Amino acid sequence: MATAFGVFTGILTVLGFIQSNIPDRPNQYETKFRIHVALDNARGGPTNAGGDAPDIRVWNQAGQFLGGAYDPGKVSSGSFRDVTVRLSQPNQPTYALFTGNDDAICIAYITNSWADGQKYAWVGNWADSSSCRQSWYYSNIVLDGKSLNCAWIDRNGDLPKTAFQTHIHEFADVSANKGKGVSYYCAGNPSLKWYEHWEPNSISYWVTPRKRGVEGRDDAGSGSEPQTAVAVGPVKPGSENRRTLAGARPAFNETRLVRSSRPEHSAVTLCESDSSAGPDLVSLHEGKFCDMTTREILPLCASGIAGDCFDDSVKSLRVRGGAISGREVAVDKEYSEVLEWGA
């Protein structure tokens, strides 16, 4: 089957999704999705990662709306929900729009089964700081030995991104776009596009340029580059009663701490990203702490550390500078829970 991240190397290469992560093959008037969200308990990932599964709308290659599934239910943290979308006609659902609901989720991966047997996947690393710089966090979900990051979507204003669309077969390593870099997929074209407005119900899609006329002119007036158009789907019942997002507010009232020994869970990368969201992080591999409120990176307290540091043994900041020379002050972070992520 096609792999999810074989288009290019540099972010992550997923060698293949095991069969248990792919929904059963649907009939010709259906397509099936599996939405797996980041962990949210003492053995895993970020607070609030469990929540409402997204609404899913699908279109065919020509931009014709095929069907949708709305309010598919809760998906528990660290788990997944399978969603079946019924189709109006037996076409390939090449475009999909995933729209968040009021309880935000951080999506680690999505798999999609078509009636003709094709299976595709998309992973949350497309949102992180090395790719499209959307709302993201580490997920602690491991797939084929690779640790995935996750992409946040939400409807009520806690987080900026309300939805995203995929042209999902473009993420297969056998697609015509193999070899294209991050800039192509993060350019906001129909391959992958992010939305911030209330209840998106339309997508952009690729339009094949017309052939040149008999006199050699381009009938589409667009050269050889593919053009885009907009395809509209139905408005979700009830959503027309509220058309604005909630006012700006903190993304999370985080009271947990993540301690990770995985090398890919960098405190420096997390704090320096302007689009990351989630708990404070101790990177045992780096020996560093990321304060997600202040975006300050501190070393872990140890012999030879003279300045401010984070005391991992008691989970508090040690402030050794300031107005009183030579005085050390402990600032308790008051974490409600410590999440331990092993290698």
C-alpha positions in Angstrom: 0.0 0.0 0.0 1.0 3.6 -0.3 3.0 5.0 2.6 2.1 8.2 4.3 5.3 10.2 4.3 7.4 8.8 1.5 7.1 11.9 -0.6 10.3 13.3 0.8 12.7 12.7 3.6 13.7 15.2 6.3 10.6 15.3 8.4 9.7 11.6 8.8 9.5 8.5 6.8 6.7 6.1 7.7 7.6 2.8 6.1 4.0 1.6 6.0 0.9 1.5 8.2 0.2 -1.9 9.7 -3.1 -3.4 8.5 -4.7 -2.9 11.9 -4.5 0.9 11.4 -6.5 0.8 8.2 -10.4 0.6 8.3 -12.0 -2.3 6.5 -12.6 -1.9 2.8 -15.9 -0.1 2.3 -18.5 -0.7 -0.4 -18.6 1.5 -3.5 -20.9 4.1 -1.9 -18.7 4.6 1.1 -15.2 5.7 2.2 -13.8 5.1 5.6 -11.4 7.1 7.8 -9.5 6.4 11.0 -8.7 9.4 13.1 -6.0 8.8 15.8 -5.4 11.5 18.4 -2.5 12.1 20.7 -2.2 10.5 24.1 -3.6 12.2 27.2 -2.9 10.1 30.3 -0.2 9.2 32.7 1.5 7.0 30.1 1.3 9.5 27.2 0.6 12.9 25.6 -0.7 16.4 25.8 -3.6 17.6 27.9 -6.9 18.1 26.0 -5.7 15.9 23.1 -8.8 13.8 23.4 -12.0 15.5 22.3 -14.5 15.7 19.4 -13.8 13.8 16.2 -13.8 16.2 13.3 -16.6 16.6 10.7 -15.5 15.1 7.4 -16.6 16.2 3.9 -15.4 14.6 0.7 -15.2 15.6 -3.0 -14.2 13.8 -6.1 -11.3 14.7 -8.4 -13.6 17.1 -10.4 -14.6 19.0 -7.3 -18.1 17.4 -7.0 -19.3 17.0 -3.5 -19.8 13.3 -2.6 -20.9 13.3 1.1 -20.2 14.2 4.7 -20.2 12.9 8.2 -21.0 15.4 11.0 -20.5 15.2 14.7 -19.1 11.7 14.6 -18.6 11.6 18.4 -15.9 11.7 21.0 -12.5 10.1 20.5 -10.7 9.3 23.7 -7.2 10.5 24.2 -4.6 8.1 22.8 -7.2 6.3 20.8 -8.9 6.5 17.5 -12.4 6.7 15.9 -13.4 5.2 12.6 -15.7 7.4 10.6 -17.7 6.2 7.5 -18.7 8.8 5.0 -21.6 7.7 2.7 -21.2 8.8 -0.9 -23.8 10.0 -3.3 -22.1 8.3 -6.2 -19.3 5.7 -6.5 -16.5 8.0 -7.1 -13.0 8.2 -5.6 -13.1 10.7 -2.6 -9.8 12.3 -3.4 -10.4 15.5 -1.5 -11.3 15.6 2.2 -12.0 18.5 4.6 -11.6 17.8 8.3 -13.4 20.4 10.4 -12.9 20.7 14.2 -15.6 20.8 16.8 -15.7 22.6 20.1 -13.4 20.2 22.0 -10.0 20.5 20.3 -8.1 17.4 19.2 -4.5 16.9 18.2 -4.4 14.5 15.3 -1.4 12.1 15.0 -2.5 10.4 11.9 -5.4 9.8 9.5 -5.9 6.7 7.3 -8.4 6.5 4.5 -9.8 3.4 2.6 -11.5 3.6 -0.8 -13.9 1.1 -2.3 -11.4 0.1 -5.0 -9.0 -1.1 -2.4 -6.6 1.9 -2.4 -5.5 3.0 1.1 -3.8 6.3 2.0 -2.6 8.1 5.1 -1.6 11.5 6.4 0.4 12.3 9.6 0.4 15.2 12.0 4.1 16.0 11.3 2.8 18.1 8.4 1.9 20.7 11.1 5.1 20.9 13.0 7.9 23.5 12.9 9.9 21.6 10.3 7.1 21.6 7.8 4.0 23.8 7.6 4.2 25.6 11.0 0.6 25.1 12.1 -0.6 24.3 15.6 1.2 21.2 16.8 2.7 19.2 19.7 4.6 16.0 20.2 2.2 13.0 20.4 4.1 10.1 21.9 2.2 7.9 19.4 4.7 5.5 17.7 4.0 4.0 14.3 6.4 1.6 12.6 9.0 2.7 15.1 8.6 6.4 14.3 7.3 8.9 16.9 4.6 11.1 15.4 3.8 14.7 16.1 0.2 15.9 16.1 -1.8 18.7 14.5 -4.4 20.7 16.5 -7.8 21.7 15.1 -10.6 23.3 17.0 -13.8 25.3 16.4 -14.4 27.5 19.4 -11.3 29.7 19.3 -9.0 27.9 21.8 -6.6 27.3 18.9 -6.3 29.2 15.6 -6.8 26.4 13.1 -10.4 25.3 12.6 -9.9 22.8 9.7 -7.6 21.5 7.0 -8.1 19.7 3.7 -6.0 17.0 2.0 -5.6 15.7 -1.5 -4.6 12.6 0.1 -3.1 10.5 -2.7 -0.6 13.3 -3.2 1.1 12.1 0.0 1.8 8.6 -1.3 5.3 7.7 -2.3 4.1 6.6 -5.7 2.4 9.9 -6.5 3.4 12.2 -9.3 4.7 14.7 -6.8 7.3 12.4 -5.4 10.4 14.5 -4.8 8.7 17.8 -4.2 9.8 19.5 -1.1 8.1 21.0 2.0 7.4 24.3 0.3 5.1 22.7 -2.2 3.0 21.0 0.4 2.9 24.0 2.7 2.1 26.6 0.1 -1.7 26.5 0.8 -2.6 24.8 -2.4 -5.2 22.0 -2.8 -2.6 19.3 -1.7 -2.8 20.6 1.9 -4.6 23.7 3.0 -5.4 25.1 6.5 -8.4 27.2 7.5 -9.1 29.6 10.4 -12.6 30.7 9.9 -15.9 29.4 11.4 -17.1 26.1 10.0 -15.4 25.9 6.6 -17.5 24.0 4.1 -15.5 24.5 0.9 -12.2 23.4 -0.6 -9.9 24.4 -3.4 -9.2 21.8 -6.0 -6.8 21.3 -8.9 -8.2 22.1 -12.4 -6.3 20.6 -15.3 -5.3 23.3 -17.9 -7.1 23.1 -21.2 -5.2 21.9 -24.2 -3.7 24.4 -26.6 -6.0 25.5 -29.5 -5.3 24.8 -33.1 -3.4 28.1 -33.5 -1.1 27.2 -30.6 -2.7 29.5 -28.0 -3.5 28.3 -24.5 -7.3 28.2 -24.3 -7.1 28.5 -20.5 -4.6 31.4 -20.6 -2.6 29.8 -17.9 0.4 28.1 -19.5 1.2 24.6 -18.3 0.7 25.3 -14.6 -2.3 23.6 -13.0 -5.0 26.0 -11.9 -7.3 25.9 -8.9 -11.1 26.4 -8.3 -13.4 26.3 -5.3 -15.8 23.5 -4.5 -18.6 24.1 -2.0 -20.2 21.5 0.3 -23.3 21.8 2.5 -23.4 23.9 5.6 -23.5 21.7 8.8 -27.0 21.8 10.2 -27.2 24.3 13.1 -23.8 25.9 12.4 -25.4 28.8 10.6 -26.6 30.1 13.9 -23.0 31.0 15.0 -20.7 32.5 12.5 -17.9 34.0 14.6 -15.1 32.4 16.7 -14.8 33.0 20.4 -12.5 35.9 21.4 -8.8 35.4 21.8 -7.9 33.4 25.0 -5.1 31.1 26.1 -4.9 27.9 24.1 -4.8 25.8 27.3 -4.7 26.2 31.0 -2.0 23.6 31.3 -1.2 22.1 34.6 0.7 19.0 33.5 4.4 18.4 32.6 5.7 16.0 30.0 9.1 14.3 30.7 10.4 12.6 27.6 13.6 10.6 27.0 13.0 10.4 23.3 15.7 12.3 21.3 13.1 13.7 18.8 11.2 15.4 21.6 13.3 18.5 21.7 12.6 21.2 24.3 14.5 23.7 22.2 12.5 23.0 19.1 9.2 23.1 21.0 9.9 26.4 22.7 11.3 28.1 19.6 8.3 27.2 17.5 5.8 30.0 17.2 3.0 27.5 16.5 3.5 24.8 19.1 0.8 24.4 21.8 0.7 22.1 24.9 2.3 21.3 28.2 5.8 22.3 29.5 8.4 19.7 28.5 11.5 18.3 30.1 13.8 16.8 27.5 16.0 14.3 29.3 18.0 13.7 26.1 18.9 17.4 25.8 19.0 18.1 29.6 16.7 21.1 29.0 13.3 22.4 30.0 10.8 24.3 27.9 8.4 26.6 29.7 5.5 26.9 27.2 4.0 30.0 29.0 7.1 32.1 28.7 8.9 30.2 25.9 12.0 30.2 28.1 14.5 27.3 27.6 16.4 26.4 30.8 19.0 23.7 31.6 18.1 21.0 34.1 19.8 21.7 37.4 23.0 19.8 37.9 26.5 20.2 39.2 28.2 23.0 37.3 25.0 24.9 36.4 25.4 28.3 37.9 22.4 30.2 36.5 18.7 29.7 36.5 17.6 26.1 35.9 14.8 23.7 36.3 15.0 21.2 39.1 13.6 18.0 37.7 13.6 16.2 41.0 11.1 18.6 42.6 9.6 20.0 39.4 10.4 23.7 40.2 12.4 26.5 38.8 15.6 27.5 40.6 16.2 31.3 40.1 19.8 32.1 41.0 20.1 35.6 39.7 18.0 38.7 40.2 17.9 41.5 42.7 19.4 39.6 45.7 22.9 38.6 44.7 23.8 35.1 45.6 20.2 34.2 46.7 18.5 31.1 45.2 14.7 31.2 44.9 12.6 28.1 44.2 9.5 28.8 42.0 7.1 25.9 42.3 5.3 25.2 39.0 2.5 23.3 40.7 2.0 20.6 38.1 -1.1 18.4 38.6 0.5 15.4 36.8 3.7 14.4 35.3 3.5 12.4 32.0 6.4 10.1 31.5 7.3 9.3 27.9 9.9 6.6 27.4 12.2 6.0 24.5 
